């Protein structure tokens, strides 16, 4: 079993990440390329890899109650989840 410390931490969403962590993506084009070059992962794989501390309350609710409405992906060390209703990507590193 993985320790929580080994899990990826929430670093922001696509609406805030360029303002708060410029080291992750240089600009919106780099963010889009990382998403486009990602492989799809399952809800179970996503949950096993991330720590949900600091994540938006509504996203936690969707992950628990409506996991199939979300899209999950991974690119290198970056793991993300996409909520198409709010058009928001949430990033974990």
Residue frames as a rotation matrix with the C-alpha (Angstrom) as fourth column:
UNK 1
0.578 0.816 0.000 0.00
0.816 -0.578 0.000 0.00
0.000 0.000 -1.000 0.00
UNK 2
-0.154 -0.625 0.765 1.28
0.568 -0.690 -0.449 3.48
0.809 0.365 0.461 -0.90
UNK 3
-0.363 -0.017 -0.932 1.91
0.847 -0.424 -0.322 6.01
-0.389 -0.906 0.169 1.80
UNK 4
0.719 0.689 -0.086 0.04
0.612 -0.687 -0.391 9.30
-0.328 0.228 -0.917 1.53
UNK 5
0.338 -0.677 -0.654 3.39
-0.206 -0.731 0.651 11.12
-0.918 -0.085 -0.386 1.31
UNK 6
-0.648 -0.607 0.460 4.18
0.253 0.398 0.882 9.19
-0.718 0.688 -0.104 -1.89
UNK 7
0.141 0.811 0.568 0.98
0.922 0.102 -0.374 10.34
-0.361 0.577 -0.733 -3.56
UNK 8
-0.591 -0.298 0.750 0.80
0.664 -0.708 0.242 13.26
0.459 0.640 0.616 -5.94
UNK 9
-0.459 0.339 -0.821 -0.31
0.607 -0.556 -0.569 16.55
-0.649 -0.759 0.049 -4.42
UNK 10
0.540 0.724 0.429 -2.87
0.836 -0.405 -0.370 18.97
-0.094 0.559 -0.824 -5.83
UNK 11
-0.530 -0.810 -0.250 -1.08
0.742 -0.586 0.325 21.93
-0.410 -0.013 0.912 -7.43
UNK 12
-0.555 0.400 -0.730 -3.97
-0.316 -0.913 -0.259 23.86
-0.770 0.087 0.632 -9.00
UNK 13
0.258 0.696 0.670 -6.43
0.572 0.449 -0.687 23.96
-0.778 0.561 -0.282 -11.84
UNK 14
-0.198 -0.384 0.902 -6.23
0.980 -0.088 0.178 25.24
0.012 0.919 0.394 -15.39
UNK 15
0.620 0.516 0.591 -7.75
0.513 -0.837 0.192 28.58
0.594 0.184 -0.783 -14.40
UNK 16
0.963 -0.230 0.137 -5.16
-0.255 -0.626 0.738 29.33
-0.084 -0.745 -0.661 -11.70
UNK 17
0.686 -0.711 0.155 -2.04
0.593 0.669 0.447 27.24
-0.421 -0.215 0.881 -12.39
UNK 18
0.244 -0.629 0.738 -0.35
0.782 -0.322 -0.533 29.71
0.574 0.707 0.414 -14.75
UNK 19
0.508 0.007 0.861 -0.62
-0.289 -0.941 0.178 32.40
0.812 -0.339 -0.476 -12.07
UNK 20
0.822 -0.043 0.568 0.54
-0.565 0.065 0.823 30.27
-0.072 -0.997 0.029 -9.15
UNK 21
0.340 -0.714 0.611 3.12
0.003 0.651 0.759 27.80
-0.940 -0.257 0.223 -10.47
UNK 22
0.676 -0.092 -0.732 4.88
-0.703 -0.380 -0.601 28.96
-0.223 0.920 -0.321 -13.61
UNK 23
-0.423 -0.895 0.140 7.41
-0.814 0.443 0.377 26.12
-0.400 0.045 -0.916 -13.22
UNK 24
-0.152 0.443 0.884 4.78
0.110 0.896 -0.430 23.55
-0.982 0.032 -0.185 -14.20
UNK 25
0.313 0.269 0.911 3.76
0.934 0.085 -0.347 25.15
-0.170 0.959 -0.225 -17.51
UNK 26
-0.747 -0.644 -0.165 5.40
0.582 -0.754 0.304 28.11
-0.320 0.131 0.938 -19.22
UNK 27
-0.745 0.573 -0.340 2.15
-0.639 -0.760 0.120 29.11
-0.190 0.307 0.933 -20.89
UNK 28
0.170 0.939 0.298 -1.29
-0.684 0.331 -0.650 27.84
-0.709 -0.094 0.699 -21.92
UNK 29
0.450 -0.058 -0.891 0.16
-0.809 0.397 -0.434 26.14
0.380 0.916 0.131 -25.01
UNK 30
-0.648 -0.740 -0.180 2.46
-0.548 0.618 -0.564 23.96
0.528 -0.267 -0.806 -22.88
UNK 31
-0.555 0.539 0.634 -0.47
-0.554 0.328 -0.765 23.07
-0.620 -0.776 0.116 -20.64
UNK 32
0.497 0.797 -0.342 -2.58
-0.772 0.227 -0.593 22.07
-0.395 0.559 0.729 -23.67
UNK 33
0.099 -0.553 -0.827 0.27
-0.756 0.499 -0.424 20.00
0.647 0.667 -0.369 -25.12
UNK 34
-0.851 -0.397 0.345 0.73
-0.523 0.571 -0.633 18.11
0.054 -0.719 -0.693 -21.84
UNK 35
-0.126 0.896 0.425 -2.98
-0.559 0.290 -0.777 17.32
-0.820 -0.336 0.464 -21.75
UNK 36
0.593 0.372 -0.714 -3.05
-0.803 0.205 -0.560 16.31
-0.062 0.905 0.421 -25.43
UNK 37
-0.108 -0.759 -0.642 -0.01
-0.654 0.541 -0.529 14.04
0.749 0.363 -0.555 -24.97
UNK 38
-0.418 0.021 0.908 -1.47
-0.862 0.305 -0.404 12.32
-0.286 -0.952 -0.110 -21.91
UNK 39
-0.765 0.289 -0.575 -2.67
0.006 0.897 0.442 8.77
0.644 0.334 -0.689 -21.67
UNK 40
0.157 0.912 0.379 -6.11
-0.685 -0.176 0.707 8.07
0.712 -0.371 0.596 -20.24
UNK 41
-0.917 -0.355 -0.181 -6.22
-0.105 0.653 -0.750 6.39
0.384 -0.669 -0.636 -16.84
UNK 42
-0.115 0.912 -0.393 -9.13
0.540 0.390 0.746 4.94
0.834 -0.127 -0.537 -14.87
UNK 43
0.516 0.407 0.754 -10.83
-0.429 -0.639 0.639 6.50
0.742 -0.653 -0.156 -11.88
UNK 44
0.979 -0.132 -0.154 -9.28
0.203 0.617 0.760 3.81
-0.005 -0.776 0.631 -9.68
UNK 45
0.157 -0.976 0.152 -5.77
0.935 0.097 -0.341 4.51
0.318 0.196 0.928 -10.98
UNK 46
-0.017 -0.095 0.995 -6.30
0.057 -0.994 -0.093 8.23
0.998 0.055 0.022 -10.43
UNK 47
0.777 0.429 0.462 -7.51
-0.405 -0.222 0.887 7.81
0.483 -0.876 0.002 -6.83
UNK 48
0.817 -0.517 -0.257 -4.61
0.576 0.704 0.415 5.47
-0.033 -0.486 0.873 -5.98
UNK 49
-0.005 -0.922 0.387 -2.07
0.903 -0.171 -0.395 8.05
0.430 0.347 0.833 -7.20
UNK 50
-0.293 -0.080 0.953 -3.30
0.083 -0.995 -0.058 11.30
0.953 0.062 0.298 -5.65
UNK 51
-0.658 0.143 -0.740 -3.80
0.734 -0.100 -0.672 12.95
-0.170 -0.985 -0.039 -2.28
UNK 52
-0.023 0.773 0.634 -7.06
0.773 -0.389 0.501 14.94
0.634 0.502 -0.588 -2.33
UNK 53
0.070 -0.033 -0.997 -6.01
0.840 -0.537 0.077 17.38
-0.538 -0.843 -0.010 0.40
UNK 54
-0.541 -0.277 -0.794 -6.69
0.045 -0.952 0.302 20.93
-0.840 0.128 0.527 -0.77
UNK 55
-0.901 0.259 0.348 -8.96
0.397 0.165 0.903 19.87
0.177 0.952 -0.251 -3.63
UNK 56
-0.669 0.722 0.175 -12.20
-0.660 -0.686 0.306 21.73
0.341 0.089 0.936 -4.30
UNK 57
-0.596 0.498 0.629 -15.09
-0.437 0.456 -0.775 20.31
-0.673 -0.737 -0.054 -2.27
UNK 58
0.464 0.826 -0.320 -17.28
-0.719 0.140 -0.681 19.80
-0.518 0.546 0.659 -5.35
UNK 59
0.044 -0.519 -0.854 -14.56
-0.834 0.452 -0.318 17.85
0.551 0.726 -0.413 -7.15
UNK 60
-0.883 -0.343 0.321 -14.22
-0.469 0.681 -0.563 15.53
-0.026 -0.647 -0.762 -4.15
UNK 61
-0.133 0.931 0.339 -17.99
-0.497 0.233 -0.836 15.01
-0.858 -0.279 0.432 -4.26
UNK 62
0.556 0.314 -0.769 -17.93
-0.830 0.164 -0.533 14.17
-0.042 0.935 0.352 -7.99
UNK 63
-0.418 -0.800 -0.431 -15.01
-0.758 0.569 -0.319 11.78
0.500 0.193 -0.844 -7.50
UNK 64
-0.877 0.102 0.469 -17.01
-0.305 0.636 -0.709 9.94
-0.371 -0.765 -0.527 -4.87
UNK 65
-0.139 0.966 0.220 -20.54
-0.113 0.206 -0.972 10.07
-0.984 -0.160 0.081 -6.32
UNK 66
0.873 0.483 -0.072 -20.16
-0.083 0.001 -0.997 10.57
-0.481 0.876 0.041 -10.07
UNK 67
0.010 -1.000 0.028 -16.69
-0.089 0.027 0.996 9.34
-0.996 -0.013 -0.089 -11.07
UNK 68
-0.158 -0.051 0.986 -17.78
0.840 0.518 0.161 8.46
-0.519 0.854 -0.039 -14.61
UNK 69
0.860 0.496 0.118 -18.60
0.488 -0.731 -0.477 12.08
-0.151 0.468 -0.871 -15.46
UNK 70
0.605 -0.730 -0.318 -14.90
-0.519 -0.664 0.538 12.98
-0.604 -0.161 -0.781 -15.18
UNK 71
0.863 -0.465 -0.198 -11.94
0.051 0.470 -0.881 12.24
0.503 0.751 0.429 -17.47
UNK 72
0.760 -0.637 0.127 -8.61
-0.156 0.011 0.988 11.16
-0.630 -0.771 -0.091 -15.98
UNK 73
0.870 -0.492 -0.018 -5.16
0.076 0.169 -0.983 11.38
0.487 0.854 0.184 -17.52
UNK 74
0.651 -0.750 -0.114 -1.44
0.206 0.031 0.978 11.12
-0.730 -0.660 0.175 -16.91
UNK 75
0.834 -0.513 0.200 1.56
0.095 -0.224 -0.970 12.70
0.543 0.829 -0.138 -18.63
UNK 76
-0.249 -0.969 -0.002 5.01
-0.046 0.014 -0.999 11.92
0.968 -0.248 -0.048 -17.22
UNK 77
-0.854 -0.130 -0.504 4.75
0.474 0.208 -0.856 12.81
0.216 -0.969 -0.116 -13.50
UNK 78
-0.806 0.591 0.032 1.61
-0.585 -0.787 -0.197 14.90
-0.091 -0.177 0.980 -13.96
UNK 79
-0.705 0.709 0.016 -1.80
0.709 0.703 0.062 13.40
0.033 0.055 -0.998 -13.19
UNK 80
-0.903 0.425 -0.058 -4.99
-0.423 -0.905 -0.038 15.31
-0.069 -0.010 0.998 -13.97
UNK 81
-0.461 0.864 0.203 -8.75
0.779 0.503 -0.374 15.06
-0.425 -0.014 -0.905 -13.85
UNK 82
-0.981 0.170 0.096 -11.08
-0.075 -0.782 0.618 17.00
0.180 0.599 0.780 -16.15
UNK 83
-0.368 0.921 -0.129 -14.62
0.515 0.086 -0.853 18.12
-0.774 -0.380 -0.506 -15.30
UNK 84
-0.760 0.026 0.649 -16.32
0.625 -0.244 0.742 18.90
0.178 0.969 0.170 -18.61
UNK 85
0.336 0.942 -0.020 -19.33
0.902 -0.315 0.294 20.57
0.271 -0.117 -0.956 -16.96
UNK 86
0.761 -0.127 -0.637 -17.12
0.252 -0.846 0.469 23.27
-0.598 -0.518 -0.612 -15.44
UNK 87
0.845 -0.490 0.217 -14.51
0.206 -0.076 -0.976 22.98
0.494 0.869 0.037 -18.24
UNK 88
0.559 -0.630 0.540 -11.76
-0.826 -0.484 0.290 22.66
0.079 -0.607 -0.791 -15.64
UNK 89
0.387 -0.579 -0.718 -8.62
0.174 0.811 -0.559 20.52
0.906 0.091 0.414 -15.43
UNK 90
0.845 -0.195 0.498 -7.24
-0.533 -0.216 0.818 19.81
-0.052 -0.957 -0.287 -11.94
UNK 91
0.394 -0.814 -0.427 -3.52
-0.301 0.325 -0.897 19.00
0.869 0.482 -0.117 -11.74
UNK 92
0.932 -0.182 0.313 -1.56
-0.236 0.349 0.907 16.80
-0.274 -0.919 0.283 -9.32
UNK 93
0.464 -0.857 -0.225 2.22
-0.381 0.036 -0.924 16.53
0.800 0.514 -0.309 -9.19
